[in-house]
Amino acid sequence: MALHRTIHRLLLTGAHRISSPAAPAAPPPAALEPLIEAAAPIHARFDARAIYFGDRYRSGFWAIYLLSAIATLCAVLPLALGWDSSLHRLHPYAGLWALSEVIVIGTVSLIYWQGHRHDWQGQWLRARTTAELCGYLPVLAPLLDLESTSAEPSWYARLFDADPQADATADVSALCTRLEPLARSHLAGAWADPGFVRSYTRWLTGILEAQRQYHRELASRQHSLLHRVHRINATLFGLTGFAALMHLLVHSLWLSLVTTFFPALGASLHGALAQSEAYRLAATSERLMGELAQAIERIHAAAAQVLARGAGAVPSLKAEVRSVVALLLEEHQDWHLMVRPHHLPLG
């Protein structure tokens, strides 16, 4: 398990969080199955790449912040233990703590250097964007005008007034080119089939419900993480204040350790939490849950109109599907812009 996931699990031990079983996924329309199968390997490859580099990047900045606090601990422990005194029997080994501090600082520098050398953050963002764009292509295929040809390979550029993902990779355009013949051969006249309309609507709303559940659990997890870290920090700074007051009555190097290490640990936790953007992630997920619920209702209403009125109502259903995909892509772009300014350096 990645380091940042382990840290989150430890921090959330005993925390009450919203968790519900995943709803059974509706099967896709038979006409879309060849497209889904063709897109699946590309989507899976970039999804795995995004998980790999995302874990390395997030584990990296959590490690940098926490190791910085540990370096402070290594610096003050010889004093608290009394090893700095020439009279202490372990005084000859006091240098080991200095060596430990150098090793910790060296580890922080190595993580920073590796993260930038291999561009963990950039690789994560690019792979996640490509995986997202590839994943929605089967949803977009029925919206295309398959009776006309276009010189533009990207379906996103064709279906939206402005490409919602201007940094779409060549892999996405290449996949669009590969999928287009399949779309032409399997989706011709699909909207005239009531069975396709029903199946497509159930499948799409199932995907959107899964997104709602994901964002519900994400918001719950981020809120729990915020509350737990805030409580830990309040405890650490409370103990620091108590130790500082005790200094007025008792002179102890252990109290000095508390007043030095606890604020450093609290600052490290706060810094890592701020860099993870827990508050903004929770707020965005809560907003998106409501917007997806409304979109699902509109799609059901538009599909009902297609089944009742026939082909004349298809443009309205296509518009609702375009709208909800644009919403998902806008949320992804907002996340991209939120993460991009953060890098591995502290602060």
N, C-alpha and C positions, 0 to 999 in steps of 0.2 A: 504494500500500500504506500502511496506517495506520502512524503513527510507532511505536507500541508493538510492532507486528509486525516492523518493520524493526530495532528495537533487539534484539528477541529473536533474530532471524535472525543479526545480527552477533555477539551474545553466544554463540550456539550454533554458530558456524562451526567445523567440524571435530569437533564432539561426536558421539559414537556414540549413536544413539537407535533405539528399536524402531519399525519401520515395516513394515507388511505390506499387500499389496493388499486392497482391499475385496472381501468375498465377494459373489458375484452375488445381487442381491435377488430373493426369491421373489415371484411375482405375487400380488396379493391375491385373495381369492375374488370371483367375478363379482358376487355379491350386494352386496359392499361398494364396488365401483367407483363407483357413482353418489354415495355418501356421500363417498368420498375426493376425487372431482372437485369436489364442492360445497364441501368444506372447504379445498381446496388454495389458492384465491386469498386467503382470510382468513389462513391459516397463513403463506403466503409474504409477505404484507404486513407482518405483525407480526414475522416472522423477519428481514426486511430492516431494519425499524425497530430491532430489538434489536441487529443487527450494527452499524448506523450509530452509535447512541448508545453502544454498548459500546466501539466503537473510539475515539470522541471522549473518553469518560471515562477509559479506560485510557491512551490517548496523553497525556491531560491530566496525570495524576499522574506519569507517567514524565518528561514535559517539565518539570514543576515541580521535581522532585528534581534532575534533571541540570542544568537552567539555574541552580539555586541554587549548584551547584558551579562552574559557569562564571562566575557573578558573583564568587565568591571569586577565581578565576583573574584576572579583569579587575582586581580590586583590588590584587593583588600583582605583576602583570606590569610595571608602570612601575618598580617598585623593582628587580626582577630585571634589567630591560633598562637601568637607569641613567637613564631619561628624567626621573626626579624631580630629578636634579642640574642646576643652572643652567648648568653647564659643558658638558653634553651637547648636541650639535648638534640633537637632536630634542626637546629640552626644551619648545619651544613647542607641541608636539603631545601632550604628556603628558596633557592634559585629555581627549584622545580616549578614553583608557582609562576615565576616570571617566564619560564620556558613554556608553561601551559598557556599563559596569556599570549605569547608570541605565536604559538600554534593556532590558537583560536582566531587571532587577528589575521594570520596567514590564510586560514580556511575561509574567512569572510572575503578576503581579497581574491582568493581562487574562485569562489562562487561568482563574485562580481565579474571577474575576467572571463570565465567560461560562459556566463550568461550573455555577455555582450559579444564575445567572439563568435558564438554559435547563434546569436540573435534569437534566444528562446522566445521572447515576447513577439517579435515579428513573425517567426515561424508559426507560433500558436494562432495569431490573428489571421494570417493568410490561409492557413489550413482550415480554421473554423469557418471563415467566409466561404471558401470553396465548397466545404462540406454542406453548408446551409444552402448555397445556390444549387448544388447538384441535387440535394434532397427534395427541393420543391419543383423540379422539372416535370415529373409525372403529373403533379397537380396542375401545372400550367399548360401541358400539352393540349387538353381539350379546348383551351381558350384561343388557340392559334387559328389564323385563317389559312387552312391547309389547301385551299383551292388556288392560292396564288403563291408565287415564288418570291423570295426576298434575298437580297445580297447580304443582309445583316444576319450573321449566324446566331447571335445571342437572342434567345427568346425574351430575356428581360428587356433588352433595348427595344424589341418590337412591341411588347405588350404594355409598356409604361411610357408615359410622355417623356420622362427623363429616366435614364437607367438608374434605379435605386441603389445599385452597387457599382459605382463607376470604376472600382478597382477589380471588377470581375476578371478572373484569370483566364488564360488561354485554355486551361483544362475545361472550364465551363462551356466556352464556345465550341470546343471540340466535341464535347459530349452532346451539345445541342445538335450539331451536325450529324452525329451518329444516330441520334434518336429520331430525327425528323422523318426519315423514310419509314420507320416503324409507326410513327404517329399517322402518317398519311395512309398507310395500308390498314391500320387497325381502327382508326377513329373516323373514317369516312361515314358520314350519316349517323354518327353516334347520338347526337342530340335529338334525333327523331325517334329514338328508341326509349320509351318510358322506363324500361328496365335499367338502361344505362344511367338515366337521370337519377333514379332512386339509389342505385348502387354507388354512384359517384358522390351523391350528397351524403349518404351514410358514411362512406369511407373518409371523405374530407372532414366532416364534422367530428368523426372519431379522432382524426389527427389533431384537430383544434382542441378537443376536450383533453387529449393527452398533453398538449401544450399548457392548457389551463392548470391541469394537475401539477405539471412540472413547476410552473411559476408559483402555485400555491405552496408547494413544499419548499421551494427556494426562498420565498418571502419568510416562511416560518423559520427556516434554518438561519437566515441572516439576522432576523429579529432576535432569536435565541442567542446567537453568537454575540450580538451587540450587548444584550442585557447581561450575559455571563461575564464578558470581558469588563464591562463597566463595574459590575459587582466585585470582581477580582481587583480591579484598580482601586476602587473605593477602600477595599480592605487593606491593600498594600500601602496606600497613602495614609490611611488611618493608623496603621502600625508604625509607619514612619514618623507621624506626628507624635504618637505616644512615646516612641523611643527618643525623640528629640527632647520631649519634656523630662523623661527619665534622666537625661544627661545632666539636668540641673541638680539631681540628687545623687546619682551614681555615675562614676566615671568607668566606663567599660568599653573596650574595643569591640565587643560583640554588638553593642548598641551602635557603634560607628558603622559596622558592617550592615546593620539593618537600615540605617539612614542613608547608606550609599547604594546598596544593591537593590532594595525594594523599589525606590523611585526609578532606577534604571530598568528594572524588569517591567514596571508599569508603563513606562514610556515606550519600551520595545513592543509590548502587546498593543498599545494604542496605535503606534506607528504602523505595525503590520495590518491591523484592522482597518486603519484609514486607507492604506494602499490597496487593500482588497475591495474597497468601495462597498462595504456591507450595507450601509444605510441606503445608498442610491440604488443598489441592486434590489433591496427589499421594496423600496417605494415604487420602482419601475415595474416589478413583478405584480404588485398589488393593483396598479393601474391597468396593466395589460390583462389581468384576469377579467376585469369588468368589461373591457373593450372586446375581448374574445367572446364573452358570453353574448354581448349584443350582436356581434358579427354572426355567430351561430344562429341566432334567432332570425336574422335577416336572410341568411342563406336558406334556411328551412322555408321561410315565407316565399322567397323567389322560386325555389324548386317546386313548391305547391302550385304557383302560378304557371310554371312550365307544364306541369302535368295536367292542369285544368285547361289552359289556353293553347298549348302546343308551341310551335317554333317561334311565334311572335314574342313570347316572354323569355326566350333564351338569352338575348342580350342583357337583360336585367340580372339574370343569374350569373352570367359571365362577369358583369361589372362588380357584383358582390364578391365573387371569388378573387378578382383582381384586387379589390379593396383590402380583403383580409390578408392576402399575400404581401401587399404593400405595407400593411401594418406590421407584419412579422419582420419584414426586411428593414423597416424603419427602426424597429426595436433593436435589431442586430446592429445596425449602423450606429445607433446611439450608444450601445454597449462598446462597440469598437472605438468610438471617439472618447468614451469614458476611460477605457483601459490604456489607450495609446500614450497619453502623456506620462504615465507611470513607467519607470524603468527600475532596474535593480538598485541604483544608488539610494542610500538612506535620505529621507527628507523629501 
